[in-house]
């Protein structure tokens, strides 16, 4: 499991960096088209928005990996002197796992709805299920990371 996660980590980081570079170039080309040629490409703004949505949702997994999510640390800091603060951290992870499982389920229902209604984007005319699928995919990735983190937390010695 650890080797698979390490390979996925590298893939995810390269994917996010690559899409960031592509998005910057896309927006830059749109600016050039508007200012120099006085012509606007309608699809670049929409594609840029969709790439940003995917980056944000996939970025939650990387933020979890590096422990960069915003958390309320007051209870953990208050309980530093208590030996069983690991219990609180496991409880927080279980709450987060529950929320991620809910997002996974809701995301699957949303994607099924998009497929059933065959909803297309306004500018590029691509199926919106490709955009909305970032919710269940990223929720599944976060769920796997959280379960792995919780197992490591339980195994860890105080």
MOMO-V469485 format. One record per residue. N is the residue number from 0. SS is DSSP state (A for helix, B for strand, O for the rest). OMEGA is omega in whole degrees, 0 to 359 (none if undefined). NEAR is the number of other C-alpha atoms within 10 Angstrom. Layout:
n->N ss->SS omega->OMEGA near->NEAR
n->N ss->SS omega->OMEGA near->NEAR
//
This chain:
n->0 ss->O omega->183 near->6
n->1 ss->A omega->180 near->8
n->2 ss->A omega->179 near->8
n->3 ss->A omega->179 near->8
n->4 ss->A omega->179 near->14
n->5 ss->A omega->178 near->11
n->6 ss->A omega->178 near->10
n->7 ss->A omega->179 near->13
n->8 ss->A omega->180 near->15
n->9 ss->A omega->179 near->11
n->10 ss->A omega->182 near->12
n->11 ss->A omega->179 near->17
n->12 ss->A omega->178 near->14
n->13 ss->A omega->179 near->12
n->14 ss->A omega->181 near->14
n->15 ss->A omega->178 near->20
n->16 ss->A omega->180 near->13
n->17 ss->A omega->179 near->11
n->18 ss->A omega->176 near->17
n->19 ss->A omega->178 near->16
n->20 ss->A omega->180 near->11
n->21 ss->A omega->180 near->14
n->22 ss->A omega->178 near->20
n->23 ss->A omega->178 near->12
n->24 ss->A omega->179 near->13
n->25 ss->A omega->180 near->16
n->26 ss->A omega->177 near->15
n->27 ss->A omega->179 near->13
n->28 ss->A omega->178 near->15
n->29 ss->A omega->178 near->18
n->30 ss->A omega->178 near->16
n->31 ss->A omega->180 near->14
n->32 ss->A omega->181 near->14
n->33 ss->A omega->186 near->13
n->34 ss->A omega->184 near->11
n->35 ss->O omega->186 near->8
n->36 ss->O omega->181 near->9
n->37 ss->O omega->181 near->9
n->38 ss->O omega->183 near->12
n->39 ss->O omega->173 near->15
n->40 ss->O omega->187 near->12
n->41 ss->A omega->186 near->11
n->42 ss->A omega->184 near->13
n->43 ss->A omega->180 near->18
n->44 ss->A omega->180 near->16
n->45 ss->A omega->179 near->15
n->46 ss->A omega->179 near->17
n->47 ss->A omega->179 near->18
n->48 ss->A omega->181 near->13
n->49 ss->A omega->176 near->18
n->50 ss->A omega->179 near->17
n->51 ss->A omega->178 near->16
n->52 ss->A omega->179 near->16
n->53 ss->A omega->180 near->20
n->54 ss->A omega->181 near->19
n->55 ss->A omega->182 near->14
n->56 ss->A omega->178 near->17
n->57 ss->A omega->178 near->22
n->58 ss->A omega->177 near->17
n->59 ss->A omega->179 near->16
n->60 ss->A omega->178 near->24
n->61 ss->A omega->179 near->19
n->62 ss->A omega->177 near->13
n->63 ss->A omega->180 near->15
n->64 ss->A omega->183 near->15
n->65 ss->O omega->179 near->8
n->66 ss->O omega->183 near->10
n->67 ss->O omega->177 near->11
n->68 ss->O omega->178 near->12
n->69 ss->O omega->180 near->8
n->70 ss->O omega->174 near->9
n->71 ss->O omega->187 near->8
n->72 ss->O omega->186 near->9
n->73 ss->A omega->179 near->9
n->74 ss->A omega->180 near->11
n->75 ss->A omega->178 near->15
n->76 ss->A omega->179 near->11
n->77 ss->A omega->183 near->10
n->78 ss->O omega->181 near->14
n->79 ss->O omega->183 near->12
n->80 ss->O omega->180 near->9
n->81 ss->O omega->185 near->10
n->82 ss->O omega->187 near->9
n->83 ss->O omega->177 near->11
n->84 ss->A omega->176 near->17
n->85 ss->A omega->179 near->18
n->86 ss->A omega->179 near->12
n->87 ss->A omega->179 near->13
n->88 ss->A omega->177 near->16
n->89 ss->A omega->178 near->17
n->90 ss->A omega->177 near->13
n->91 ss->A omega->178 near->14
n->92 ss->A omega->179 near->18
n->93 ss->A omega->176 near->15
n->94 ss->A omega->180 near->12
n->95 ss->A omega->176 near->16
n->96 ss->A omega->179 near->21
n->97 ss->A omega->180 near->13
n->98 ss->A omega->179 near->14
n->99 ss->A omega->177 near->22
n->100 ss->A omega->176 near->17
n->101 ss->A omega->178 near->14
n->102 ss->A omega->177 near->19
n->103 ss->A omega->180 near->23
n->104 ss->A omega->180 near->15
n->105 ss->A omega->178 near->15
n->106 ss->A omega->177 near->20
n->107 ss->A omega->177 near->17
n->108 ss->A omega->179 near->13
n->109 ss->A omega->179 near->17
n->110 ss->A omega->176 near->20
n->111 ss->A omega->178 near->14
n->112 ss->A omega->179 near->13
n->113 ss->A omega->179 near->18
n->114 ss->A omega->182 near->15
n->115 ss->A omega->182 near->10
n->116 ss->A omega->180 near->11
n->117 ss->O omega->182 near->12
n->118 ss->O omega->180 near->14
n->119 ss->B omega->177 near->15
n->120 ss->O omega->186 near->12
n->121 ss->O omega->185 near->11
n->122 ss->O omega->186 near->12
n->123 ss->O omega->179 near->12
n->124 ss->O omega->175 near->10
n->125 ss->O omega->178 near->13
n->126 ss->B omega->182 near->16
n->127 ss->O omega->177 near->17
n->128 ss->A omega->177 near->20
n->129 ss->A omega->179 near->14
n->130 ss->A omega->183 near->17
n->131 ss->A omega->180 near->18
n->132 ss->A omega->177 near->18
n->133 ss->A omega->180 near->21
n->134 ss->A omega->180 near->22
n->135 ss->A omega->180 near->23
n->136 ss->A omega->181 near->18
n->137 ss->A omega->178 near->23
n->138 ss->A omega->177 near->25
n->139 ss->A omega->180 near->19
n->140 ss->A omega->179 near->18
n->141 ss->A omega->179 near->26
n->142 ss->A omega->178 near->22
n->143 ss->A omega->179 near->16
n->144 ss->A omega->181 near->18
n->145 ss->A omega->179 near->21
n->146 ss->A omega->178 near->15
n->147 ss->A omega->180 near->14
n->148 ss->A omega->180 near->16
n->149 ss->A omega->177 near->19
n->150 ss->A omega->178 near->12
n->151 ss->A omega->179 near->11
n->152 ss->A omega->179 near->16
n->153 ss->A omega->180 near->13
n->154 ss->A omega->185 near->9
n->155 ss->O omega->177 near->9
n->156 ss->O omega->180 near->7
n->157 ss->O omega->none near->9
//
